[in-house]
Amino acid sequence: TETYTRLAQNRQSLICAEREDGACIFLTPDNRCRIHPVKPMQCRTFPGEWDVPPEYRKLCKARQGQADLGANAYTPNVIHVLGHPMLPLDCTVHSADAQVFNCHNFCVLLEYLHIPYVYYGLKGSRLPGPAGEFVDIGRPTGTWRYGNRWHVTYNRRLSRRLENNRGPEGKPELIASLYGAAQSDIDPQGLPVFEPMVGYDHCWTSYRVFPSYAHQHTIYAIMPERTRDDRFFDTVIPHFVEPENYGLAEPPKEEYLLYLGRDVPAKGMDLARQCAEDTGIRLVTAHSGWHGEAKAKLIGQARAVLMPTLYVEPFGYVAIEAQMCGTPIITTDWGAFVETVEHGVTGFRCRTAAEFAAAVQMAPKLDRAAIRAAAIKRFSVAAVAKQYASYFQFIWNVHENDGYYSRDAFRDTTFPWLSEQP
C-alpha cells in the first residue's frame, strides 16, 4: 500500500498514487491499465457503465482507451481458449511450434483487449498476463491423432472443464478452438465456437478467422461442402506479433542471408542455398531453438531473410518478424506473401533464380526504418485489436439473433459501415 496508494486529502481513505507527471501509477506507456483484469467489478466498469457526469468519463485514460475499442452488449464476458493438446504454452521451450506461438499471441491479444479468458492446456503453461486463468487438462495418454484414444479422452476432459467454468447465464461467452479437429468433439454447452488464426489444412466450426485470403480460398477449395453454408460468417485478419520483441539492429559486421524455418524441402531450402551460391553471400540456416532477443538479433542483422516457400503459404510468421526488425524479406510470389510483402518496399517476391539474385543485390537499398514502420502499422497487436474485438461481438450477435439477417452484424467496424447508416 505504501508504494501504490496515498492517504486521501480528507484522511478517510486510500487512493491510487500518481506518477511524477500526474498520471495514474498503473497507467502503461500505451495508455493501458496495468491492473484492469484483476480489479473488482465496480472498478473495472468505471466510468463506462456508471451513471456519472460526462467529465468523469475523461478521468481514466486507460478506460477511455478500452472504450475506443468499441465495447458493447455483445462484447465477450469471457473467452474459453482451447490450447495445444500436446505441448504446454511456453514459447521459450517450444519456439518452433507455430500453434504454440498462435496460442501465446491470441492470449496476448485478449490481454491487450482486457477480455478475461480461461486457457485450457497442459501443465507448465505460462500465460502472458493477469487477465487469464489456467485450467490444467491433465497429461496426454499418447500422441494425438483424430479419433484415437487421446483425442477421445482430451475432448471429454475439455467438455467437463468447460462445464465447470461457464460464466453467468445470458452473458456473451465464446469458445476459441486453436487446434482445429483436435477439439472438434467437445460439448460446447450451447456456446458459439470459433477458430482464430486458422493456419492448418481444415476447419470445423461455423466461425473462422483466416490469416490471409490465400488460405481462406485454399480451405474453401479443399472443403467446399463443409464451408459452403457458413462461409458468410468468416473473416480475414492477419497474424500479428508484439513490436517490442523486435527492433532495428545495429549494422551487421559480416553480411549474411538468413533462412529461418523448418528443415523441409517444401520450405524451399534448396532455392535458398542456390540463391546464396549465386550471389556469393553466406547463408545462415536456423531451424529451431531461436526466440527472444537472440532471434530478433539474428533476423535484424541479416542482409535479407529468404523465405522461398514452395507451397501456398497460409501466412508465414517469419515474413512479418523480418519486417518488424526492418530486414527485407525475399519470398516466392504466391500464397499469403502477395498480401504480406509489399514488392520493392518491404521486400521482394520472386519466381526465377535471376529475380532472387537481383532481390539480394537490391535489398540494402530498402529503407529499414520504413519497413519496420509499415509492419507495426499492419501486423502489431494494436493494429489488429479492433478487428478482433468487433469480430467477437459479431459472433455473439449472429449466434444469438438472426444469423445472416442479424441487425448490425458487421464483422469489422474499423471500416466505416455504421457511419453510412441512416
TIDORO-112033 format. One record per residue (C-alpha): residue number from 0; x, y, z. Coordinates in pm, 1 decimal, padded with zeros to 6 digits, always signed. Each point is the difference from the previous one (the first is absolute). Layout:
# TIDORO-112033
- NUM_X_Y_Z
...
***
This chain:
# TIDORO-112033
- 0_+00000.0_+00000.0_+00000.0
- 1_+00286.4_+00243.7_+00066.2
- 2_+00124.2_-00039.4_-00356.8
- 3_-00326.3_+00024.2_-00192.8
- 4_-00235.3_+00207.5_+00219.3
- 5_-00007.6_+00318.7_+00201.6
- 6_-00230.9_+00141.7_+00263.9
- 7_-00288.9_+00202.3_-00138.4
- 8_-00019.0_+00370.7_+00085.0
- 9_-00287.6_-00061.7_+00243.2
- 10_+00215.3_-00271.5_+00167.7
- 11_-00292.5_-00243.5_-00011.5
- 12_+00113.7_-00231.5_-00280.6
- 13_+00288.4_-00111.8_-00219.8
- 14_+00019.0_+00098.2_-00366.4
- 15_+00233.0_-00105.4_-00281.7
- 16_+00333.1_+00181.4_-00012.2
- 17_+00105.2_+00202.4_-00304.3
- 18_+00319.5_+00005.9_-00201.8
- 19_+00217.0_+00311.3_-00005.3
- 20_-00182.9_+00119.6_-00313.2
- 21_-00336.0_-00027.6_+00180.8
- 22_-00117.2_-00313.7_-00183.7
- 23_-00135.2_-00303.9_+00182.4
- 24_+00279.9_-00223.0_+00127.2
- 25_-00161.5_-00299.4_-00174.3
- 26_-00017.3_+00163.9_-00343.7
- 27_+00229.9_-00165.0_-00255.2
- 28_+00186.4_+00199.3_-00271.2
- 29_-00265.2_-00098.6_-00256.5
- 30_-00288.5_+00118.3_+00223.3
- 31_-00102.4_-00344.6_+00121.7
- 32_-00096.4_-00074.7_+00360.1
- 33_+00260.3_-00237.2_+00144.4
- 34_-00239.7_-00149.6_+00257.7
- 35_-00332.4_+00017.2_-00187.3
- 36_-00056.0_-00380.6_-00025.0
- 37_+00026.0_-00047.9_+00378.1
- 38_-00196.9_+00303.9_+00114.5
- 39_-00335.8_-00051.3_+00179.6
- 40_-00297.7_+00016.8_-00234.6
- 41_-00113.1_+00342.7_+00124.3
- 42_+00346.5_+00135.4_-00084.7
- 43_+00028.7_-00177.9_-00334.0
- 44_-00325.0_+00154.0_-00120.9
- 45_+00077.6_+00356.7_+00113.5
- 46_-00085.9_+00236.4_-00155.3
- 47_-00139.6_-00163.2_-00315.1
- 48_-00293.3_-00178.9_+00164.2
- 49_-00057.9_+00244.8_+00283.0
- 50_-00258.1_+00277.0_+00009.5
- 51_+00251.2_+00283.4_+00034.6
- 52_+00043.7_+00348.1_-00150.8
- 53_+00171.3_+00004.9_-00342.4
- 54_+00316.2_+00158.4_+00142.8
- 55_+00055.3_-00309.0_+00217.7
- 56_+00038.4_-00209.0_-00314.8
- 57_+00318.0_+00192.3_-00081.5
- 58_+00169.8_-00085.6_+00329.2
- 59_+00141.5_-00340.2_-00088.9
- 60_+00206.6_+00005.3_-00318.9
- 61_+00035.4_-00378.6_+00000.5
- 62_-00375.7_-00051.6_+00029.1
- 63_-00048.1_+00246.6_-00284.2
- 64_+00246.3_-00200.3_-00206.4
- 65_-00202.6_-00313.4_+00059.5
- 66_-00320.3_+00182.0_-00094.2
- 67_+00164.1_+00098.1_-00327.5
- 68_+00010.2_-00371.4_-00087.6
- 69_-00377.1_+00006.3_-00028.2
- 70_-00131.3_-00195.7_+00300.9
- 71_-00376.5_-00064.1_-00014.2
- 72_-00265.0_-00248.7_+00111.5
- 73_+00156.1_-00269.9_-00218.5
- 74_+00351.3_+00032.6_+00145.5
- 75_+00103.8_-00336.1_+00151.6
- 76_-00021.8_-00035.9_+00375.4
- 77_+00257.7_-00278.7_-00029.5
- 78_+00169.2_-00199.6_-00278.0
- 79_+00088.1_-00365.0_+00053.4
- 80_+00328.1_-00066.1_-00183.6
- 81_+00058.5_-00363.8_-00095.7
- 82_+00376.2_-00025.1_-00037.7
- 83_+00255.9_-00253.3_-00118.0
- 84_-00092.1_-00365.4_+00077.2
- 85_+00361.8_-00119.0_+00017.0
- 86_+00221.5_+00291.5_+00109.3
- 87_-00017.7_+00251.9_+00286.6
- 88_-00030.7_+00366.8_-00086.2
- 89_+00364.6_+00101.8_+00025.2
- 90_+00164.4_+00168.5_-00299.2
- 91_+00343.4_-00007.4_+00163.4
- 92_-00004.2_-00380.3_-00014.2
- 93_-00212.1_-00062.3_-00310.3
- 94_+00105.2_+00296.7_-00211.9
- 95_-00016.8_-00194.8_-00327.8
- 96_-00360.6_-00113.0_+00041.5
- 97_-00228.8_+00238.9_-00190.6
- 98_-00311.8_-00107.1_+00190.0
- 99_+00161.2_+00068.0_+00338.4
- 100_+00095.9_+00342.5_-00136.2
- 101_-00359.1_+00053.0_-00117.1
- 102_-00134.2_-00094.5_+00344.0
- 103_+00239.7_+00243.6_+00165.5
- 104_-00078.9_+00285.6_-00238.4
- 105_-00375.1_-00050.5_+00031.2
- 106_+00028.3_+00025.5_+00378.8
- 107_+00213.5_+00314.1_-00043.7
- 108_-00281.3_+00145.0_-00211.3
- 109_-00258.6_-00072.4_+00270.5
- 110_+00227.7_+00160.7_+00258.9
- 111_+00024.5_+00308.5_-00221.0
- 112_-00377.7_+00013.8_-00034.9
- 113_-00050.1_-00055.7_+00375.7
- 114_-00227.2_-00297.1_-00075.4
- 115_+00004.4_-00265.7_+00274.9
- 116_+00084.2_-00346.3_-00130.6
- 117_+00049.0_-00356.2_+00118.1
- 118_+00284.5_-00193.8_-00161.8
- 119_-00042.4_-00378.1_-00011.5
- 120_+00341.6_-00158.8_-00043.8
- 121_+00277.6_-00219.5_+00133.8
- 122_+00180.3_+00046.4_+00329.7
- 123_+00296.8_+00233.0_-00039.4
- 124_-00190.1_+00252.8_-00210.3
- 125_+00099.2_+00362.8_+00055.6
- 126_-00272.8_+00255.2_-00067.8
- 127_+00120.6_+00341.5_-00121.3
- 128_-00195.0_+00209.8_+00251.3
- 129_-00248.9_+00026.6_+00286.4
- 130_-00323.8_-00002.7_-00204.0
- 131_+00022.7_-00376.0_-00049.7
- 132_-00078.7_-00294.9_+00220.1
- 133_+00172.3_-00332.9_-00062.6
- 134_-00188.6_-00330.5_+00005.3
- 135_+00211.3_-00317.4_-00010.0
- 136_-00143.2_-00264.2_-00235.8
- 137_+00229.2_-00271.9_+00133.1
- 138_+00274.7_-00214.2_-00151.3
- 139_-00038.4_-00128.2_-00357.2
- 140_-00058.9_-00374.2_-00024.8
- 141_+00198.4_-00009.6_-00325.3
- 142_+00065.1_+00189.3_-00321.7
- 143_-00310.3_+00168.5_-00137.5
- 144_-00163.9_-00124.7_-00316.8
- 145_-00359.4_+00063.1_-00096.3
- 146_-00226.2_-00264.9_+00153.2
- 147_+00271.1_-00179.4_+00201.4
- 148_-00005.4_-00059.9_+00374.1
- 149_+00157.0_+00331.9_+00094.9
- 150_-00238.3_+00189.1_-00230.8
- 151_-00302.6_-00155.0_+00172.2
- 152_+00140.8_+00050.6_+00350.3
- 153_+00113.9_+00353.4_-00076.1
- 154_-00341.8_+00109.6_-00128.1
- 155_-00173.9_-00153.4_+00301.5
- 156_+00232.0_+00186.0_+00234.8
- 157_-00051.3_+00325.9_-00187.5
- 158_-00378.5_-00042.6_+00015.6
- 159_+00000.9_-00059.8_+00375.8
- 160_+00225.5_+00294.5_+00069.8
- 161_-00200.7_+00229.0_-00228.3
- 162_-00315.3_-00091.1_+00190.2
- 163_+00172.0_+00081.7_+00330.8
- 164_+00120.6_+00339.9_-00120.9
- 165_-00310.4_+00143.3_-00163.2
- 166_-00067.3_+00366.5_+00064.0
- 167_-00328.9_+00167.0_+00100.8
- 168_-00298.9_-00120.3_-00200.2
- 169_-00089.9_+00226.2_-00292.6
- 170_+00329.3_+00190.8_-00003.5
- 171_+00204.7_-00005.4_-00323.3
- 172_+00238.4_-00294.7_+00019.7
- 173_+00207.9_-00155.2_-00278.8
- 174_+00217.5_-00307.4_-00051.9
- 175_+00319.4_+00038.2_-00205.2
- 176_+00130.4_-00321.4_-00156.3
- 177_+00369.8_+00039.9_-00081.5
- 178_+00081.0_-00355.6_-00106.5
- 179_-00267.4_-00081.1_-00253.7
- 180_-00132.7_-00356.4_-00016.1
- 181_+00166.8_-00092.9_+00328.5
- 182_-00280.7_+00189.2_+00175.9
- 183_-00283.3_-00076.7_-00239.4
- 184_-00182.1_-00249.4_+00226.3
- 185_-00044.3_+00221.0_+00306.2
- 186_-00337.6_+00079.3_+00152.0
- 187_-00009.7_+00380.1_-00043.1
- 188_-00282.4_+00042.7_+00251.7
- 189_-00203.1_+00194.0_-00256.8
- 190_+00272.5_+00261.4_-00045.2
- 191_+00132.3_+00110.8_-00339.8
- 192_+00339.5_-00146.1_-00090.2
- 193_+00235.8_+00178.7_-00235.7
- 194_+00342.6_-00074.6_-00147.3
- 195_+00236.5_+00299.3_+00018.8
- 196_+00329.0_+00007.5_-00190.4
- 197_-00082.3_-00297.0_-00226.3
- 198_+00325.2_-00115.5_-00154.6
- 199_-00060.5_-00373.4_-00031.9
- 200_-00154.9_-00192.1_-00289.7
- 201_-00359.0_-00036.1_+00122.7
- 202_-00269.2_+00164.1_+00211.3
- 203_-00294.8_-00117.9_+00207.9
- 204_-00186.6_+00296.6_+00150.0
- 205_-00247.8_+00243.8_-00152.6
- 206_+00212.3_+00305.1_+00083.8
- 207_+00357.6_+00018.9_-00128.9
- 208_+00275.9_+00262.4_-00005.1
- 209_+00241.8_-00060.1_-00286.9
- 210_+00337.5_+00176.8_+00002.5
- 211_-00012.3_+00060.8_-00375.8
- 212_-00243.2_-00013.0_-00290.0
- 213_+00237.7_-00245.1_-00165.5
- 214_-00057.8_-00253.0_+00278.5
- 215_-00371.9_+00071.1_+00016.7
- 216_-00034.0_-00083.3_-00369.4
- 217_+00212.4_-00313.0_+00044.9
- 218_-00227.3_-00131.5_+00275.1
- 219_-00313.1_+00084.4_-00198.9
- 220_+00142.0_-00201.0_-00291.7
- 221_+00102.0_-00295.9_+00220.6
- 222_-00325.0_-00010.2_+00199.7
- 223_-00273.8_+00145.2_-00222.6
- 224_-00289.1_-00187.4_+00162.1
- 225_+00114.5_+00073.1_+00356.2
- 226_+00043.2_+00373.1_-00059.0
- 227_-00276.1_+00074.5_-00250.9
- 228_-00279.8_+00095.3_+00240.3
- 229_+00188.9_+00182.9_+00273.5
- 230_+00278.7_+00175.7_-00189.3
- 231_-00210.7_+00316.3_+00033.8
- 232_+00116.8_+00019.9_+00361.8
- 233_+00375.4_-00029.3_-00065.0
- 234_+00247.1_+00285.3_+00003.3
- 235_+00364.9_+00066.4_-00087.2
- 236_+00232.7_+00159.0_+00257.8
- 237_+00377.3_-00035.3_-00034.7
- 238_+00218.1_-00162.2_+00262.1
- 239_+00182.9_+00242.9_+00225.4
- 240_+00297.4_+00030.9_+00234.7
- 241_+00107.3_+00234.4_+00278.9
- 242_+00223.8_+00274.3_-00147.0
- 243_+00189.1_+00043.7_+00327.1
- 244_+00143.4_-00350.4_-00044.9
- 245_+00171.1_+00112.4_-00320.9
- 246_+00194.4_+00306.9_-00102.4
- 247_+00241.6_+00156.7_-00244.9
- 248_+00339.0_-00162.5_+00052.9
- 249_+00344.6_+00150.4_-00028.3
- 250_+00159.9_-00035.3_-00346.0
- 251_+00140.7_-00353.6_-00036.1
- 252_+00377.4_-00049.0_+00022.7
- 253_-00018.9_-00280.0_-00256.1
- 254_-00265.4_-00026.7_-00269.6
- 255_-00212.3_-00309.7_-00011.6
- 256_-00330.8_-00121.4_-00133.9
- 257_-00232.0_-00172.8_+00245.0
- 258_-00229.0_-00297.3_-00039.5
- 259_-00213.3_-00040.9_+00314.4
- 260_-00247.7_-00286.1_-00002.0
- 261_-00055.3_-00373.6_-00013.4
- 262_+00259.2_-00215.5_-00174.2
- 263_-00237.7_-00145.2_-00259.2
- 264_+00019.4_+00011.4_-00382.9
- 265_-00342.1_+00165.9_-00032.5
- 266_+00133.2_+00306.2_+00181.1
- 267_+00238.7_+00062.5_-00290.5
- 268_+00330.5_-00079.9_+00168.8
- 269_+00161.9_-00094.4_-00332.4
- 270_-00104.2_+00329.7_-00158.2
- 271_+00143.3_+00190.3_+00296.7
- 272_+00333.6_-00182.1_-00032.0
- 273_+00009.3_+00060.1_-00375.9
- 274_-00074.2_+00369.5_+00048.3
- 275_+00284.5_+00032.1_+00250.1
- 276_+00239.3_-00177.4_-00238.6
- 277_-00107.1_+00219.1_-00293.2
- 278_+00062.1_+00320.1_+00194.5
- 279_+00310.0_-00112.8_+00187.7
- 280_-00146.0_+00094.1_+00338.4
- 281_+00012.5_-00238.1_+00295.1
- 282_-00330.4_-00168.9_+00093.9
- 283_-00080.2_-00045.6_+00367.9
- 284_-00265.0_-00266.4_+00065.9
- 285_-00194.6_-00010.9_+00327.5
- 286_-00262.3_-00268.9_+00050.9
- 287_-00091.5_+00001.6_+00370.2
- 288_+00097.8_+00129.5_+00341.2
- 289_-00003.8_+00369.1_-00089.2
- 290_-00218.1_+00238.8_+00197.8
- 291_+00005.8_+00333.2_+00179.2
- 292_+00288.2_+00244.1_-00042.5
- 293_+00227.9_-00256.9_-00163.5
- 294_-00256.8_-00067.7_-00271.9
- 295_-00066.0_+00370.1_-00060.7
- 296_+00373.5_+00070.9_-00025.9
- 297_+00052.3_-00288.7_-00241.2
- 298_-00277.3_+00132.1_-00224.5
- 299_+00088.0_+00367.3_+00039.3
- 300_+00365.1_-00033.0_-00100.0
- 301_-00065.6_-00200.2_-00318.2
- 302_+00035.4_+00163.2_-00340.2
- 303_-00335.9_-00160.7_-00082.0
- 304_-00214.8_-00291.2_+00112.5
- 305_-00074.2_-00265.4_-00262.2
- 306_-00339.4_-00171.1_+00008.8
- 307_-00039.6_-00179.5_-00336.4
- 308_-00292.6_-00220.3_+00106.2
- 309_-00112.3_-00238.5_-00272.7
- 310_-00356.7_-00060.7_+00118.2
- 311_-00277.4_+00255.6_+00043.6
- 312_+00104.3_+00151.2_+00331.0
- 313_-00297.0_+00065.0_+00235.2
- 314_+00186.9_+00293.7_+00154.6
- 315_+00366.6_-00037.3_+00099.2
- 316_+00092.4_+00160.2_+00332.4
- 317_+00364.0_+00040.6_-00100.9
- 318_-00102.8_+00244.7_-00272.5
- 319_-00150.1_+00244.3_+00249.1
- 320_+00267.4_-00063.6_+00263.6
- 321_+00261.3_+00102.9_-00256.9
- 322_-00196.2_+00314.8_-00080.6
- 323_-00035.3_+00082.4_+00371.2
- 324_+00380.9_-00000.3_+00013.3
- 325_+00017.9_+00217.5_-00311.4
- 326_+00164.7_-00282.6_-00194.1
- 327_-00103.7_-00049.4_-00364.7
- 328_-00185.3_-00327.3_-00057.8
- 329_+00047.1_-00188.9_-00328.5
- 330_-00274.1_-00252.3_-00080.5
- 331_-00168.8_-00187.7_-00277.8
- 332_-00281.4_+00184.6_-00174.7
- 333_-00309.1_-00191.6_+00113.1
- 334_-00202.3_-00089.0_+00305.7
- 335_-00024.4_+00244.8_+00287.3
- 336_+00317.7_+00178.3_-00107.9
- 337_-00199.2_+00188.4_-00262.5
- 338_-00189.5_+00155.2_+00293.4
- 339_+00282.4_+00041.0_+00252.7
- 340_+00302.8_+00107.2_-00208.2
- 341_-00015.1_+00331.5_-00184.8
- 342_+00221.1_-00061.0_-00302.7
- 343_+00290.9_+00241.5_-00016.1
- 344_-00096.1_+00167.4_+00327.9
- 345_+00012.0_-00253.8_+00285.9
- 346_+00164.5_-00275.6_-00204.8
- 347_-00019.1_-00183.4_-00330.0
- 348_-00218.7_-00277.4_-00144.2
- 349_+00181.7_-00216.7_-00254.7
- 350_-00057.4_-00286.6_-00245.7
- 351_+00339.0_-00057.0_-00168.0
- 352_+00363.7_-00038.6_+00104.7
- 353_+00075.4_+00330.7_-00170.2
- 354_-00268.6_+00176.0_+00204.4
- 355_+00121.3_-00150.0_+00328.5
- 356_+00359.2_+00104.7_-00073.9
- 357_-00106.0_+00351.9_-00099.1
- 358_-00212.7_+00029.1_+00315.0
- 359_+00303.0_-00081.3_+00216.5
- 360_+00202.2_+00269.1_-00177.2
- 361_-00277.6_+00258.4_+00037.0
- 362_-00086.3_-00077.8_+00364.7
- 363_+00245.5_+00253.8_+00154.5
- 364_-00172.8_+00279.2_-00193.1
- 365_-00326.0_-00047.3_+00192.1
- 366_-00073.5_+00231.3_+00293.3
- 367_+00014.7_-00217.8_+00312.8
- 368_-00172.8_+00252.8_+00223.2
- 369_-00284.8_+00024.8_-00252.1
- 370_-00026.7_-00379.9_-00014.8
- 371_-00040.7_-00018.1_+00377.6
- 372_-00248.0_+00289.0_+00008.0
- 373_-00214.8_-00171.7_-00263.6
- 374_+00008.7_-00326.6_+00195.7
- 375_-00110.7_+00168.2_+00322.6
- 376_-00285.4_+00166.8_-00185.8
- 377_-00125.3_-00331.4_-00142.2
- 378_+00119.8_-00290.8_+00216.6
- 379_+00021.7_+00121.7_+00361.0
- 380_-00245.9_-00095.0_+00274.0
- 381_-00132.5_+00355.8_+00001.9
- 382_-00054.3_-00012.2_-00377.6
- 383_-00234.4_-00300.1_+00011.6
- 384_-00158.2_+00045.5_+00343.9
- 385_-00312.6_+00183.7_-00108.9
- 386_-00060.0_-00242.1_-00289.0
- 387_+00001.6_-00289.9_+00244.6
- 388_-00208.6_+00189.7_+00255.4
- 389_-00271.6_+00072.4_-00255.4
- 390_+00011.0_-00358.2_-00131.0
- 391_-00053.4_-00136.6_+00353.0
- 392_-00310.2_+00219.3_+00024.3
- 393_-00109.1_-00111.8_-00346.7
- 394_+00013.8_-00368.0_+00100.6
- 395_-00221.9_+00048.7_+00304.3
- 396_-00243.7_+00217.7_-00193.7
- 397_-00037.2_-00253.7_-00281.9
- 398_-00019.4_-00292.5_+00244.6
- 399_-00265.0_+00157.1_+00221.2
- 400_-00211.0_+00172.6_-00262.8
- 401_-00086.1_-00058.4_-00364.1
- 402_+00320.0_-00136.2_-00152.4
- 403_+00054.3_+00150.1_-00344.4
- 404_-00286.1_+00246.9_+00064.1
- 405_+00116.8_+00115.7_+00345.1
- 406_-00030.0_+00371.7_+00050.0
- 407_+00329.6_+00190.6_+00001.6
- 408_+00194.1_-00318.6_-00084.6
- 409_+00325.9_+00165.4_-00106.0
- 410_+00313.3_-00214.8_+00017.5
- 411_+00240.1_+00292.9_+00000.7
- 412_-00108.8_+00335.6_+00135.2
- 413_+00336.7_+00157.3_-00087.6
- 414_-00160.7_+00047.8_-00341.5
- 415_-00254.0_+00288.0_+00014.9
- 416_-00312.1_-00211.9_-00056.7
- 417_-00193.7_+00159.6_+00284.3
- 418_+00074.7_+00356.0_-00109.3
- 419_-00201.1_-00065.4_-00315.2
- 420_-00311.1_-00122.7_+00186.9
- 421_-00302.0_+00232.5_+00019.1
***
